Every structure is written in structure tokens, then in C-alpha cells.
Amino acid sequence: MRIELWFDFVCPYCYLGERKLELALEKFEHRDEVELIFKSFELNMASDSTKGKDINQIIADKYHVSYAQAKANNDSITEAGRQVGLNIRFDLFQVERTRLAHELVHYAAGQGKNLELIRRLFEGVFTQGLHLEDKEVLFQLTKDLGVDLTHFQSQYENGTLSSQVQRDEEEAVRLGINSIPHFIIDGKYVISGAQSPDYILNALNKAYHK
């Protein structure tokens, strides 16, 4: 079974969605037959207009709602995270460009370390205020997971990794994906958003027995 997941690191719903998928897979009888494919989808939230603003104000500006409404929504996300064992800290959250993080994930996939890196980056962003544009921090974090970065620089400079990110995003456009997280199971079943573990488990069982 193949599960494709489009995501971004500054998307709290993606953090929730990946965690809920993990919980669903823990109950899925055929977990050993599942192949997880992670696809890049940059939200591009960082810009000159977002500098110096906290996430509540950025969301308020983006969706034309009040600051109080934006904060209430983020508070509900924090509570949803707590229910599945995540500690989401919007007070530490940094809105930054995610291209380098996605490139590192594509590189780490070649060593079977992409899932570990994704989870570590999500944790860093949403619980520790990780700066995704700080190359040295990201490189050290990646190496700490056992990823050999010997060939990263050459693949980074020749555009190999950037092209992989671009292909993911072009595929999303072709498939009409305009929001994340977005799951496709065996090319047939679609799950949009951070649905409950039970909902995901039900979809997995249906897809497996189809």
C-alpha cells in the first residue's frame, strides 16, 4: 500500500495530520506493507509583509479576520494537538521559508531517514521555535539523526534537490491539490485535512480490501 502525503513545515494541520496518520497506522493490521511517500507543498507564508508579526496577526491579515478570531483558531489547534500528544507552541512559532527543509528531506530519503527528519523538524518548528532558514542549525539537526551530508552540497548547488521539490508541487497542481495536508492512498482514496485517526484507519482498511 502506498500513501502519498503533501505537506509543509509551517502548516500546523500537517503536523496534526502526520501524527494522526501515525496513530492510525499503529492500529492498521497491514502496517508493514505501507510505503509512505512525502511530497513537498510550500505555503510560502514568509514575506516582507509578515516580518515582525506573530502568527496570530499573520493569519488575521491573510484570512481577513480579527486578531482575536485568529488567536482562537490557533488555540483550538493547540488543543487538538494536545489530544494526540503534541505540544504546539504558537508563541514560539517562526514563519519562515521552508525550501531548504524540504530539500533536506528529499536528500535524507535517499538514506531512509526522511520520516525521522520530518518529525524532528515538525517538533522543532512547533515546540521549540526552530528557524527553518538557519542552515547551520538544520544541517546539525539532520546530521544528529545519522544522515551523511557529504553529497548534499553538490546536489543542492546543481539544483537536483530543488527540482525534486518543484516536481512535487507541479504534481499537486496537476491533481488539483490546493490545501494541505493532502493524502492519496494507492492512487484511489483521498483524505484532505487532519482527519481523526479512526477516519484515516477506516480509509486504510477500505483501500486495502478494495
Secondary structure by P-SEA (a helix, b strand, c coil): cbbbbbbccccaaaaaaaaaaaaaaaaccccccbbbbbbbbbccccccccccccaaaaaaaaacccaaaaaaaaaaaaaaaaaaccccccccccccccaaaaaaaaaacccccaaaaaaaaaaaacccccccccaaaaaaaaaaacccccaaaaaaaaaaaaaaaaaaaaaaaaaccccccbbbccccccccccccaaaaaaaaaaaaac
